[in-house]
Amino acid sequence: MYDLIGIGGGPAGLTATIYAIRKRLNVLLVSRDLGGKTNYSLSLPWIEDYQVVRGLEVVNKFKSELEYLKFARLLQAVERVERRPEGFAVFTEEGRELLTRAVIIATGTRQKFLSVPGERDFMMRGLCYSATSYAPLFIDRKTVVVGDGELALRSTAELATVAKHVHLVGVNPDALELPLGQKLKAAENVTILQDYQVVEVKGNGYAERIMVKAPDGHADQIEAEGTFIEIGLIPNSKMVEDLVNLDPQGRIVVDCLAQTSVPGIFAAGDVTDIYAEQVLVAVGEGAKAALSAYDYLLPLL
Ligand SMILES: Cc1cc2nc3c(=O)[nH]c(=O)nc-3n(C[C@H](O)[C@H](O)[C@H](O)COP(=O)(O)OP(=O)(O)OC[C@H]3O[C@@H](n4cnc5c(N)ncnc54)[C@H](O)[C@@H]3O)c2cc1C
C-alpha cells in the first residue's frame, strides 16, 4: 500500500512526487512519460534561443531525479481510479492494480487537432497550440489564428499587440459580439475570415501558408510565419470522472489547497480548473498538492 500515488509526469506531477519523496512518503508516480508537454517546444527559423518563460531548469532537474529513482515511478497509463475502504485503487492500462491512501491527479490536457493535411508535418515547426506561450516571438511577423471561440479571440488579441498582421480564421459570429470580438473587428492589423475553413497547411521545413475555403466555396491561401490552432484543450480527467466534481469543460474542480470534492484525491496543473496553463503555474500547483496531501496523510502515517 502506497501513501501517495501521483498520476501524470508533467511539471505538476514531477514536482508533487519530488516533494512527497522529500517528505519521506512511500510514493509512486505513474505516467505515460516524464516531462509531459515540456518535451515539446516550438521551432522557428529566426529563433536560436528560447525567449519564452518555461521553467525548464526545475522541471528537468525533477525529471532526471525520477529517471534515477526507478522505484518511485512506473511508466504506464492509468485507466481508472476507484475508492477502497482504506483509500483508493489505481488501475493501469497494462492491468496493474495499485493501492494507495491518497492520489494526486496531474494528467494535463490534450489539444484538439484540426485534422487537415500538413498539420502533423509542421506541428511545432511554425505551427503550434499556445499563443499564450509563444506570441512574444512573433514581433512584426505575419500570423494566423484558427478557432471559433473565445480562446481564438484571446490568442488573436495577444498576437495583434506584437505581430504585423493576424488573420483569424473560422471564428463564430457569436464570439465576435463579445467585447474582445468587437475590439478585433476594429483592429487595423487583424483580418477576420468568418466561417472560412482550413483545408491544408503547407510549407517547406516550417509552416508557411494555410489553404482555406471561403463560405462560397472558393479556395484561397494565407501566408503566415506563425500558425496557431486555438480550438481548445481536452482535460485528461476521464479516470476520475465518476468520482470527483468536474467543471463543464471536464476540468477537475479544486480549492486553494488542491483538494477535489473527494477527501484524499488531490489534483494539480492543467487538468484542473485553476488559471493558467503555464509550466511554472503547474510546478507551483504540484508543490501545493503534495504539501496538502501530506497534511491529509499525517494522521494516517
Ligand atoms: C505546444 C505547447 C507549448 C507550450 N509552451 C509553453 C511555454 O513555453 N511556457 C510555459 O510556461 N508553458 C507552455 N505550455 C503550457 C505547459 O506546457 C503546460 O501548462 C504544462 O506542461 C502543464 O503541466 P501539467 O503537469 O499540468 O501537464 P502536462 O505537461 O500535460 O503533463 C501531463 C502528464 O500526464 C501524463 N498522462 C496523461 N494521461 C495519463 C494517463 N491516463 N495515465 C498516465 N499518465 C497520463 C502525460 O503523459 C504527462 O506526463 C505549452 C503548451 C503547449 C501545448
The ligand as an SDF file (V2000), in Angstrom:
LIG
                    3D

 53 58  0  0  0  0  0  0  0  0999 V2000
    2.6680   23.4570  -27.6850 C   0  0  0  0  0  0  0  0  0  0  0  0
    2.7430   23.9660  -26.2750 C   0  0  0  0  0  0  0  0  0  0  0  0
    3.7640   24.8250  -25.9150 C   0  0  0  0  0  0  0  0  0  0  0  0
    3.8360   25.3280  -24.6160 C   0  0  0  0  0  0  0  0  0  0  0  0
    4.8550   26.1910  -24.2920 N   0  0  0  0  0  0  0  0  0  0  0  0
    4.9300   26.6890  -23.0390 C   0  0  0  0  0  0  0  0  0  0  0  0
    5.9500   27.6070  -22.6690 C   0  0  0  0  0  0  0  0  0  0  0  0
    6.7880   27.9910  -23.4850 O   0  0  0  0  0  0  0  0  0  0  0  0
    5.9490   28.0790  -21.3980 N   0  0  0  0  0  0  0  0  0  0  0  0
    5.0310   27.6800  -20.4700 C   0  0  0  0  0  0  0  0  0  0  0  0
    5.1000   28.0840  -19.3090 O   0  0  0  0  0  0  0  0  0  0  0  0
    4.0440   26.8060  -20.7970 N   0  0  0  0  0  0  0  0  0  0  0  0
    3.9670   26.3200  -22.0520 C   0  0  0  0  0  0  0  0  0  0  0  0
    2.9440   25.4730  -22.3930 N   0  0  0  0  0  0  0  0  0  0  0  0
    1.9910   25.0410  -21.3610 C   0  0  0  0  0  0  0  0  0  0  0  0
    2.6520   23.9970  -20.4370 C   0  0  0  0  0  0  0  0  0  0  0  0
    3.3510   23.0490  -21.2250 O   0  0  0  0  0  0  0  0  0  0  0  0
    1.6250   23.3250  -19.5660 C   0  0  0  0  0  0  0  0  0  0  0  0
    0.9110   24.3090  -18.8490 O   0  0  0  0  0  0  0  0  0  0  0  0
    2.2840   22.3830  -18.5500 C   0  0  0  0  0  0  0  0  0  0  0  0
    3.0770   21.4070  -19.1880 O   0  0  0  0  0  0  0  0  0  0  0  0
    1.2100   21.7030  -17.7010 C   0  0  0  0  0  0  0  0  0  0  0  0
    1.8070   20.7710  -16.8470 O   0  0  0  0  0  0  0  0  0  0  0  0
    0.9650   19.5410  -16.2830 P   0  0  0  0  0  0  0  0  0  0  0  0
    1.9160   18.7670  -15.4520 O   0  0  0  0  0  0  0  0  0  0  0  0
   -0.2860   20.0270  -15.6780 O   0  0  0  0  0  0  0  0  0  0  0  0
    0.5170   18.7050  -17.5670 O   0  0  0  0  0  0  0  0  0  0  0  0
    1.3440   18.0590  -18.7710 P   0  0  0  0  0  0  0  0  0  0  0  0
    2.6380   18.7380  -19.0260 O   0  0  0  0  0  0  0  0  0  0  0  0
    0.3660   17.9680  -19.8890 O   0  0  0  0  0  0  0  0  0  0  0  0
    1.6680   16.5870  -18.2440 O   0  0  0  0  0  0  0  0  0  0  0  0
    0.6560   15.6140  -18.1020 C   0  0  0  0  0  0  0  0  0  0  0  0
    1.3020   14.2680  -17.8380 C   0  0  0  0  0  0  0  0  0  0  0  0
    0.2800   13.3110  -17.5760 O   0  0  0  0  0  0  0  0  0  0  0  0
    0.5410   12.1350  -18.3220 C   0  0  0  0  0  0  0  0  0  0  0  0
   -0.7430   11.4630  -18.5430 N   0  0  0  0  0  0  0  0  0  0  0  0
   -1.8320   11.9090  -19.1980 C   0  0  0  0  0  0  0  0  0  0  0  0
   -2.8280   10.9960  -19.1620 N   0  0  0  0  0  0  0  0  0  0  0  0
   -2.3340    9.9400  -18.4490 C   0  0  0  0  0  0  0  0  0  0  0  0
   -2.8620    8.6860  -18.0620 C   0  0  0  0  0  0  0  0  0  0  0  0
   -4.1070    8.2920  -18.3880 N   0  0  0  0  0  0  0  0  0  0  0  0
   -2.0930    7.8490  -17.3510 N   0  0  0  0  0  0  0  0  0  0  0  0
   -0.8310    8.1890  -17.0080 C   0  0  0  0  0  0  0  0  0  0  0  0
   -0.2690    9.3660  -17.3560 N   0  0  0  0  0  0  0  0  0  0  0  0
   -1.0200   10.2350  -18.0580 C   0  0  0  0  0  0  0  0  0  0  0  0
    1.2140   12.6270  -19.5950 C   0  0  0  0  0  0  0  0  0  0  0  0
    1.9360   11.5890  -20.2100 O   0  0  0  0  0  0  0  0  0  0  0  0
    2.1260   13.7160  -18.9990 C   0  0  0  0  0  0  0  0  0  0  0  0
    3.3180   13.1620  -18.4980 O   0  0  0  0  0  0  0  0  0  0  0  0
    2.8620   24.9530  -23.6760 C   0  0  0  0  0  0  0  0  0  0  0  0
    1.8370   24.0710  -24.0360 C   0  0  0  0  0  0  0  0  0  0  0  0
    1.7720   23.5780  -25.3260 C   0  0  0  0  0  0  0  0  0  0  0  0
    0.6680   22.6540  -25.6980 C   0  0  0  0  0  0  0  0  0  0  0  0
  1  2  1  0
  2  3  1  0
  2 52  2  0
  3  4  2  0
  4  5  1  0
  4 50  1  0
  5  6  2  0
  6  7  1  0
  6 13  1  0
  7  8  2  0
  7  9  1  0
  9 10  1  0
 10 11  2  0
 10 12  1  0
 12 13  2  0
 13 14  1  0
 14 15  1  0
 14 50  1  0
 15 16  1  0
 16 17  1  0
 16 18  1  0
 18 19  1  0
 18 20  1  0
 20 21  1  0
 20 22  1  0
 22 23  1  0
 23 24  1  0
 24 25  2  0
 24 26  1  0
 24 27  1  0
 27 28  1  0
 28 29  2  0
 28 30  1  0
 28 31  1  0
 31 32  1  0
 32 33  1  0
 33 34  1  0
 33 48  1  0
 34 35  1  0
 35 36  1  0
 35 46  1  0
 36 37  1  0
 36 45  1  0
 37 38  2  0
 38 39  1  0
 39 40  1  0
 39 45  2  0
 40 41  1  0
 40 42  2  0
 42 43  1  0
 43 44  2  0
 44 45  1  0
 46 47  1  0
 46 48  1  0
 48 49  1  0
 50 51  2  0
 51 52  1  0
 52 53  1  0
M  END
$$$$
